């Protein structure tokens, strides 16, 4: 027997500190106009020196609990999607487990870069559909500012910090998880990576301070030749067409990537949600953040279908088509 799952609640958290394009003008050779034209980003949020990924994730879960009056002590699995954990171990998921006194839950971190949240949802649905679990917390959190090289003008303008959380629960009546697609291409690993053992990828060490290095042009080419076809495969699995999708929520990497992706898919940009303008590229967090923004501003309605598709370092990609039927809000969301 296969069980249904649905997203019942969402929550987000962003740090208070803003890093604007004007601020970056004083740090590297760039300008507000150059950044906006090439990325669509106006500002991003930056964690404090003593604020780490687990802190952001905990705050996102608190936001979920507050808005939907959810009980999470009975969560039976916790999945955290991150490339910037506080420690190699203990995992961020274990730090969340102990913080919220969740007694009987599995806890695991997954590292799938900007596709992490999609991978987390797929894994969570699999746990529920199999009958092994009933209530799974999926959280994506990143403190990319701690691994960003602020002397590299091509990457430092992109990245910010954020966290988003969803609660996925078993539902015997409503089918919230429609279809999915996953893929990987390890040959492209050298196009975006975090330094450390980067010389094993055959690349010269460009940064010796454990930071992000990206060849944006090659990543763009890979996305454009890989993701549209993968999305069509995902849609075909659901026996639907792209026209049946209400909202497209891709990874918020760069507007110069999102716009041609929508054009190639022949999907309207006005029905595409992103979180770039105010929050930048927050890796695994962009999709739950964009989803939550769509809910907050009243765009996403009950019964809508949303296509979530992440792609990034690995190279990896993953997407899910979900039908949204969240539980009623108890408290209005706090402003971001």
N, C-alpha and C positions, 0 to 999 in steps of 0.2 A: 504494500500500500504506500502511495506517495502522498505526503501531506503538503498543504498550502502554507505559504508564509506571506506576511505583508509588513511594510514599515508602519509602525503605529505612532512613532514620535520622533522628533528631531531636536537637536540642540547645537549651538555654535558658541565659539568664544574667539575673540581677537584681542591681542594686547592693546593697551592704551596708547603707547608711543607711536607716533606717526613719523614716517620717513618720506618726505615729499620730494618731488623732482627738483624743486629749488634747493633743498638740502643737498641732493646729490651733485648739483652744479658746483657746490663748494668742496666736494670730495674728489671728483674725477672730471676729466675733460668731456663734458656733456652739456645738454641744455634741456629745459622743459619741453620745448618744441620737438627736439630730436627724439626724446623718449616717447612722447605721445604719438608722434607720427609712426614710429616703428613698433610700438608695443600696445598702445591704447591705455597705458598705466599713468595715473596721476599721483598716486601715493600708495604706500604699503605700510603695514603694521609690523613693529619690531619688538620682540620680547626683551624684557629687562635682563641684565647680566645674571640675576639670580632667579630667573623665570625659565623653566625648562619644558620640554614636550609634555611630560606627565602633568605639569601644572595646567597647561592649556587644555589637555584632554579632560582632566578632572572638572575644569570650569565648564567645558562643553556639556558634559554629562549633568552637571548641576543645572545648567540652563534647560536641558531636556526635562529633568525632573520637575523643575519649577513651572514650566509652561504647560506640561501635560499631566501634572500630579501623578507621576509614575512611581511605582515601587520597583526597585531594581535588586533588592536583596535576594530575590528568587531567580535572577538571571543565572542560566546554567552554562554559559560560555561567553568569554570576552575576547574579542579580536581587535587588536590595535594595528593600524596600518601606518608605518612611519619609516623614514630613512634617517631620522635624527633622534634616536632613543637617548634617554638620560645616560644609560649605561649599556654596554654589550649585554650584561645581565646583572641584576634581575630585570625582567622585561617591564616595559611600560604597563602592559596589561596586568601584571602582578601588582604593580604600584597602585593601579586603579582598584583592583580587587580588594586590597587591604584597606585602602582609604574609605571605601563604601561598605566595608564589612560584609562582603558577599562571600558566603561560607562554602557553597557547593558549586563552584564554577571552574571549568577549564579556562586557562589564560594563555594566550599566545600572541606574539608580535609577528607580522609579516612585512617583508621588505620587497615591495614591487614598485617603488618610486611613484610616479604620477598616476600609475594605474592601480595603486594600492587599494583605494576605496572600492573600486569595482571588484577587484579580487576578493576583498573582504566580504562584500555582499554575496558573491557567488559561493564562497565557503560557508557563510552563515546559512544561506538558503539550503545548501546541501545537508548541513547538520539537522535542520528542521525537517526537510523533505524526507529524510531517511527515517525519521521517527526517533532519532537518538536524543534530540534536544528540542525544547519548546520556546526558549526565550534567549536571544543572543544580542549582545551589545556590540555594535561595530563602530569603531572610533578611528578617525584619521587625524593625526596631529603632526605638525612640523615646526621646528625652530630653525629654518634655513638660514636665518641671519647669522647663526653661529658657525656656519660652514661656507659663508659667502666671502669671496675675495673682493673687498671693497676698493681694490686698486685696478680691477678688471672692469672696464667700462661696458663691456658687452654683456656681462652677466649680472653685475651688482644692481643694475636698474630693474631687474626682473623680479627678484625674490622677496617674499614676505613670510610672516609667521601667522598661523591660525590653527584652529581645530574644529572639527565637526563630528557629531555623533548621531547615530540612529539606533532605534530599538526595533529589532526584527522579531516578530512573534508568530507562532503557529495560529492559523485561522482555518477552521474547517469549512467556512462558507465562502470566503473571498480569496481569489487567486491573485496575489499581488506581484508575484514573480513570474513574468511571462516567458522570457527567453534570455540566453546569454551567448557570448562568444569570447574566446581567449586566444592569445597567440604570443609568440616570442621570436626574437631574431638576435641571438647572441653575437652574430658577426658585427652588429652595429654598436657593441658595447663601448667602443673607443670614442663614440661621438658625444656621449655625455656620461660623466663618471665623477665619483668623489675620490680625491687623491688619497694615497696611502700605499697601495700596491699597484698604482696606475701604470708603472713601467711594464707590468706583465701584459698590458694591452698593446704593447709596442709603441706607446706614445712617450714623448719626452715629458718629464715632470714640469708642468707649467706653474704649479703652486705647491709649495712644501708645507702648507699649513692646514692640511686636512680640509680641502675646500672643493667646491663644484667647478668642473671644467666642462665647457659645452662647445660643440661645433654646431651652431644654430642652423647653418645652411644644410648640413647633411641630415640633421634631425627633421628639418622641414621636408626634405625630399623623401625621407622614409615615411613620414606621416602621410604625405599626399599619395604615395603609391601603395600604401598598405591599408590605411584606416577606412577609406570609403568602401572598398570591396569587403572588408571585414564587417562593416556596418550593414551592408546589404545582405551578407550571410546571416547575421543576427536577425534581421527583420524577416528574412525568408523562413527561418526556423519557426517563427510565430504565425506563419501563413497570413501575414499582413503585408502592407506596403508602407513606404516611408510617409505617405500621406496620412496614415492612421496614427502617427506619432504627434502628440500635442506639443511636447517640449523636448528640445535637444539640449542636453547638458554635457558638453565636452569638457575635457580638462582645460582649464583656463591658463593656457601657456602663453599666448600672445595673440593679439587681434589680427596680426598679419598671417597667422596660421588658421584661426577660426573662420575668418571671412572666406578664403579660398576653399576651405573644407566644406562649408555650407554651400558654396557655389557648385562644387563638384557633386555634392549630394542632391543638388536642386532642392535644398531645404531653406525656408525663409529665415533670414537673419533675425527678424523681429520675433521669431518663436525659438530663438536660441538664447539660453541663459548663461551668463558668465559672472565672475567676481573680480575681473581684472582691474577695473577702473580705480576702485578704492583700496583694493587689497593685494594687487599684484599676483604673481605666480606663487601659490602656496603648496605646490606639489600635490600630494595625496589629499590635501584638505580642500582643493578648489571645487570638487564636485559636490560634497556635502554642503559647503558654504554657498554655492550657487543655488542648490536645491532649496536651502533654507531661505535664501533671499527671495526666491520665487514664491515661497509659501507666505513669507512676511508681507510682501507687497500685493498679495491677492491674485497673482497671475495663475498659479497652480491651484486647480480646483479639484474637488473630490471626483474620483473616476478618471482623471486625466492620465494619459500614458506618457511617461518620460523615458527617453533614451539616454542613459548615462554611459559615457565612453571615455576611458582614461588611457593614456599612452605616455611612455617615458623611458628613463634609463633602464638598460638591460640588454637590448631593448625589449620592452614588454608592452602588451596592450590587452585591454579587457573591457567588455561592455555588457550592460544589462538593460533589458526593457522591463520597466516596472509599471504596474497600475497602482495609483496612489489613493489610499483611503486611510488617512491618519485619524487617530482618535481626536475628539473635540478638545480644543484648547481650554485650559482652566484659567490660565493667566496670560495676558498679552505679552508678547516677547519684548524684552528690553531693547532699546535702540542700539544698533551697532555703530 
